Amino acid sequence: MNESMEENNMEVIQSVIKAFNKRDMPFLKHSVTSGFLRHDLSGAFLVKHTGGAEVANFLQALFAAFPDIILDIKDLIASGDRVVIRYRFTGTHTGDLFGAPATGKQVDFDGINIYRLEDKKVAEVWQLWDWAKVLDQIGILKWDR
């Protein structure tokens, strides 16, 4: 794999993250392949999300729970058709979170995504978010760390 392909792939992911932070749903839906597959490595969501419409539904639920959520990239690494990001989410829990009522509490948690790209679109993502920390911060789960 050549360096310019990896640079292009990193630019694609940076554009996706910018669109996420701007809530640009048309861009986000267009940035995934029709066969897109999302793997939730934490096991918090047992359903695999596929395609742009399901991505939009998942993100709309997330944005409803945390309308001000921002994803800040801490590390960005590319190799071949893969891009890895380590990031921090910050936001306020002001809406329903998959059945948990709003608490008004701030959240600050980390995650890692591994993206596989095809033709400048995201074909697959393996996602690991620190859901235990989120649930602790909003008072659903008490976790002594």
Secondary structure, DSSP 8 states (H G I E B T S, - for coil): --HHHHHHHHHHHHHHHHHHHHT-HHHHHHTEEEEEEEEETTSS--S-EEHHHHHHHHHHHHHHH-TT-EEEEEEEEEETTEEEEEEEEEEE--S-BTTB-----EEEEEEEEEEEEETTEEEEEEEEE-HHHHHHHTTSS----
